Amino acid sequence: MHLRPYVLLALFAAACQGEPQPAPVAAPVEVRAPAPAAETLFDGATLANWDGDPRFWRVENGCIVGESTTTNPCNATTYLLWRGGALEDFELELDFRLTGGNSGVQFRSEDRGGWQVAGFQADLEDGPNWSGCLYEQDGAGVVATRGEEVLLDGNGARKERFGDGAKLLELVKPREWNRYRIVARGERVELSINGTLFTSVVDLRPERRLAGLLALQLHAGPPMKAEYRNFELRRSPKADARAVVAPAPKPAVASDGAHRISPNFQGTKPNWIWSSADSPDWDTIVLARNFQLATPPVRTLLRGSADNHVRVFLNGQLALANDDWAQALEVDVSKLVKDGDNELIALAWNEGGIAAAWFELVAERDGARPLRVLSDGSWTAQRLSIHTDRAIWTPAALDRSRFSPAHVVGGFGMAPWGSLAFAAPAAVADERALPAEDLVLLPGFRAELLYSVPKAQQGSWVSLCEDPAGRFYTSDQYGGLFRISVGTTAADTKVEPVPIELGSAHGLCWAFDSLYAVVSESSGRDNGLYRVRDTDGDDVLDNVQLLRKFEGGGEHGPHAVVLSPDGTGLWIVGGNHTPLPEPIDVYLRPKNWAEDILLPRIEDPNGHAVGIRAPGGWIVVTDSEAKRWTLFCAGFRNAYDIAFNTDGELFTFDSDMEWDIGTPWYQPTRIFHCVSGADYGWRGGPGKMPPDYPDTWPSVVDIGMSSPTGVTFGTGAKFPQKYQRAMFALDWAYGKVYAVHMEPKGSTYTGSFEEFASGRPFPVTDIVIGKDGAMYITTGGRRTQSGLYRITWAGAPEAIDSVAAGRSQQAMPDFELRHACEDAYAGSSGNDFESTEAAEVLSGYLSSGRGFTARAARLALQNFDPKHWYDGAVIGNTQALIALLNTHPQEYGGAVVDALEASFQSPGELRLVEKLRVTALALCRAPQTKDALVARVRPLLEKLYPYGSARIDRELLQVLVALDSPRALVPALDVLESNAPQEERIWAAYCLRVAGAGWTPELRERQFRGLASLLEVAKGGHSLRKYIEEIRRQSAEFLDDDTHALVAPFLAIDVAFFLATLVKIPDGGWVSLLMAALVFTVIAVWVSQRGAAQRRAEADALPLADFVARIAEKQKAAPGGNGTRRVPGTAVFLSQRAGVVPHALLHNLKHNHVLHDRVAIVTVETADRPWVPLAERVEFEKLGCGFYRIRARYGFMQSPNVPAVLEQCDGREGFAAEPMTTSYFSGRDKFIARAAHGLGRWREAMFIFLQRNAISAADFFRIPANRTVELGTQIEI
């Protein structure tokens, strides 16, 4: 589920200059100041006051003209700068006409010299993509596309769509004069073309530029001509900068933008802390805590108070001020957090008596448990001078060398402060969901807002189901369950809490006289499948049973649960951050999945889904007791819901990765027909399978950019037949309900879609067709305003005619054929064929021409020995070759090479992509075939490349690079340096970065020149530029061999200095040599003796895998509790080597006879580079039996931080690192010298001296001193 906050709320926040946002916000009112007189920027005859490259810019027919031609090409984008000064708030109108290429109007830009600028650009293009979009040159890239309202707040772009981009483009007259209007006032920017608003942006980023230069762009590339005329500039008075939106009435809030709350902690509570046990009157202290974020959080909240005063700074910016310890305040600090390292600094002071402060920071993360930073012993503190001027103090004044561990006064709730409970005021009268009359519906339909959810009491709803009595159940995303009794009107609709301790359910289903809930974001209970029942017959649910625990959670966690059409089983869908709910009894999706990625992958440079591997998101089936589990299909990214049609076929709406927009591996949101055994191709980053690969299953219809949530079919609705048969798919981000219309095609479906309902804001989360034939929809999610809506047919009654269940007769043969193959794979077909006969029948379906049937037949054949079916007509068949590679890659690798050689000798375009995919699979699954493929297949492919089809050339290039073809370089470089679509250029660069054969200095120069050009023009999602930068970095790694020759000159310089010192020994040169010798001796002794001591310790080390296996065997042998005792919490043991048991762990087990529930073996390594990015820092592995191995890598310029590493791993595969339940165990080695004589004794003495004065592991790794246990080991050297 991809949920975003509303831009209207952000506009209110901008208008209030930091005031808190009410919920909901009254509609903003545009304020129009009297129009000032227009300035003319262009005299119509000269370029006076304009500055640009005279080769490209001129005046012609009263217009400014920028033009490039074949004889005067523009190889690097250039700008014509207006030198009339920086512009702050203004309105600019101008006419433009564009012939070829892409151009734009820069504003609020920075002069970079050489006719180059950086800043916002109002885009325009002679093409379908960019006119009317807002772009930030050398900044965020694409900020907003046509029809988007966007909030930039430091955490990326949060978007809401107000118009159809394609329809807006129709208003732009190609190669004719158009009128552009640019409005920039304060944080708000609007772009309009020909009188229609195209884009609206509110920029709340701390680094935003609110003033700058104006310029016109001439883009690099093929010949183009850009013409501009009739400039009209109106400067807005500076006082108007904040008057773009008139705010609605402000809510009653505490000071400094923070709301008063009644603390309700999900999990461990914070502690009251201070700098020391004593707190003199007017004591002034600083409390500090660092934390790390691998990816931008969804939302970040800061809470706290102090006895008596506190000012909390986040990353140097004041975030919270509280002067009343009895008021627990909460403030949204989402715009202050950042990727990577973050710093919380609290300035607190006491008036008299006991003093203390408490804090909680909660970062809600996409696809993971929230990161909680609590006040505890991990904080550091220092006391400031009594003369500190607290009114002007900032963290810049800190002396960070004076910090020491904070003192824990006691847990939250202790006397004299208590619970700080606070009775929140009743919801304000205008806290309402979007009125039903503001929805846009198809003709004939009517909507009602049945209930507007009081957010403070009932949260934000994300799931919905109906019980046999026609009542609905729903769940707050971060809170409890509620039961809804729907009336005939809104006044009759009643909502009551369900009195059980369960909530945060992404999926709800009433079946088997029970409520089933899939909990995905709970802090109080495990995530998993729960069954809730009424055990005493009083019509109140009272019994909660966990049926199966799920690892992982959050918005990429486990989601919906639905009842099968025959009422016998439960179907559950999980996102790609959720491991399979093992144990699985039946694998309809064969368990032979692999990444099957031909070239080394670049992980998402922004850290999303790093390290997550196949099978990705999944659909499983279980029974009412959750005893038997079946994996039905997999390979989704993050499908939130599933639904069956009247044919009994299953469908879902899978999400995209919008950060990848503009890359060749971006895939839009899609409607999938979910069939037995299928793999829908999600792999992390560039590893996604294109839909035309023969080993994945394509979509029914692609929707485009959206945020998929709930789905259902219109079955049972009192709607016209078209909509009874339709699938309804919800889009949270853009507030839309799509009606997807499908028709059978072969053994699957084809489809189209239309907007059924839409609104702003209308964050739809779940949908149900009620027993009364009406459609019910919830809105909410991510703490946005929730509502319950009912949609009914209000048109002619005769338009409603019931739809018969079951598939059409026309489609039945194709579907039955596929089902027969699926049954054969599942072992339930009932056929009496012998193995050979059954295999022959199935093999006949491989070439049936029905894609889904052929794939199902291949899955079934993978259960047979190939000797029963691989002959005759199937030799060389794509699906047959995939079956061989999936099951018998060693035995039949040669047969695959034979088939590929034969097929490429007379290829034809038909199925060429499929054959190339089989070649890639052979390299992945049967690597022993590479030599044969290089010798026999590569020459055939080199003749085909370039083929002339972008799609085929993409596959040819990666296969040729994998086959070490030097002949692939020049055609690929031609693409990289061309004006081809950026997706093709990126793919060429992606493949070339790992090409190892055929390079020359000239070709390398072309490669990096092409990469530089690509970086200049590439536009797309949040990760696009970082992907290209990583491609360039990895390409540079192949230059290392060429740089070895540079070492010799530096060595010669050092030798020269050394020789110069030798001749000056009598004149004092000996001092430098002596100092160097002493330093060298100390280092040499430390390295040599440390290595010897480590080798001695490792000689007695126990392999970690053997140790874990012994623990597991011991626990299995003593199920009654006589095994090793496990105690609650997490134990962290530091180990110099990842594969052995730390001595501290063995000593703890030997003397204390206990193990913690979770045991983490942490190894910190120093890389041979200065910096290791956060996305590459941690390797996490679950060993079983509660043991985890964590390997952290830091650059030699970075400081290790083990608590931060644990925060990155929190929530993965059952691992938890709550600060107050985590203990650190560190070994403290004591070295003693042996009774020895001679030269070795002084080295041992020096080493022991150095060891005793070395910094402790706890200090070096920033481990909280009050949670660290040191266990000593005596080592003789």
Secondary structure, DSSP 8 states (H G I E B T S, - for coil): ------HHHHHHHHHTTS----SS----EE--------B----SS--TTEE--TTTEEEETTEEEEEE-SSS-B-S-EEEEEEEEEE-SEEEEEEEEEESSEEEEEEEEEE-SSS-EEEEEEEEESSSS-TT-EEEETTTEEEE-TTEEEEESSS-EEEEE-S-HHHHHTTS-TTS-EEEEEEEETTEEEEEETTEEEEEEEE--TT---SEEEEEEE-SBS-EEEEEEEEEEEE--GGGGG-SEE--------GGG-EEE----SSS--EEEESSS---TT-EEEEEEEEEESS--SEEEEEEEEESEEEEEETTEEEEEE--TTSEEEEE-TTT--SEEEEEEEEEE-SSS--EEEEEEEEE-TTS--EEEE-STT-EEEE--TT--TTT--GGG--GGG-EE-EEEEETT-TTTTT---------TT-----GGGSEE-TTEEEEEEEE--HHHH--EEEEEE-TTS-EEEEETTSBEEEEE--SSGGG-EEEE-SSS-B-EEEEEEETTEEEEEE-S-SSS-SEEEEEE-SSSSSS--EEEEEEE-S--GGGSEEEEEE-TTSS-EEEEE-TTS---S--SEESS-S------SS-----TT-TTTT--TT-EEEEEE-TTS-SEEEEEEEES----EEE-TTS-EEEEE---GGGTTSTT---EEEEEE-TT-B----SGGG---TT-TTS---SEEEES--EEEEEE-TT-SS-HHHHS-EEEEETTTTEEEEEEEEEETTEEEEEEEEEEE-TT--EEEEEE-TTS-EEEEE--TT---EEEEEEE-S-GGG-----SS--TTTHHHHHHHHHHHHHHHT-------HHHHHHHHHHTTTSS-HHHHHHHHHHHTTS-GGGT-SGGGTT-HHHHHHHHHH-HHHHHHHHHHHHHHHHHS--STTHHHHHHHHHHHHHH-GGGHHHIIIIIHHHHHHHSS-S-HHHHHHHHHHHHHTT-GGGHHHHHHHHTS-S-HHHHHHHHHHHTT--SS--HHHHHHHHHHHHHHHHH---STTHHHHHHHHHHHHHHTTHHHHGGGHHHHHHHHHHHHHHHHTTGGGTHHHHHHHHHHHHHHHHHHHHHHHHHHHHHHHT--BHHHHHHHHHHHHHH-TTTTS-EEEEEEEEEE-SSTTB--HHHHHHHHHH-EEEEEEEEEEEEE-SSS---GGGSEEEEEEETTEEEEEEEE-TTS---HHHHHHHHTTSTT----GGGEEEEEEEEEEE--S--THHHHHHHHHHHHHHTS--HHHHTT--GGGEEEEEEEEE-
